[in-house]
């Protein structure tokens, strides 16, 4: 299909690890991104990964990329209440010279004490 | 700080009115975008621009128009607003040389059309 797919909701306890999953559409996508949206705010670019990588780590964030399955995940270690937000994955396709991104519908992450 | 700003942040208007939403950026990026966000539908691209001489339609451009007045300014107009244009509108900027071409978003404009 044409959609970037994400699960809609994830509940996690404070201090645990969160894993947010995404399935994208095009195995030739050049970059894949994770964004965070807090209530009343715009989307914040959290991290991105180039398609020739299979893992990227940035402090508490770990991105895993499985190109064969077109599967992207974001792991948040030691999840905090401030991590409660909607998380979007997005892909950039090489055919889109204008740098258009295809976004998933977002995963609502709720962190409970 | 280099940033993306949008004005107004909130707007309530009536059906048939002309509305302009404005976006400015100090990031020095050449690419600018307008999206709308509706609950459960994610982000949908309205228009995008590579530079001041270039305007392109996105997936949902009907009922909207844009103007790229300068590299740093990109405005979105609703010529005759209708209730199903009630949504959250975001401007974004990008450069191929920055963050893998990832887009940087403004804080959004919440538009309500009565």
Interface residues (C-beta under 8 A of the other chain):
Chain A: X30 X31 X33 X35 X41 X42 X43 X44 X45 X48 X49 X50 X88 X92 X98 X99 X100 X101 X103 X104 X105 X106
Chain B: X4 X31 X40 X41 X42 X43 X45 X48 X50 X56 X58 X90 X92 X94 X96 X99 X100 X101 X102 X103 X104 X105 X106 X107 X108
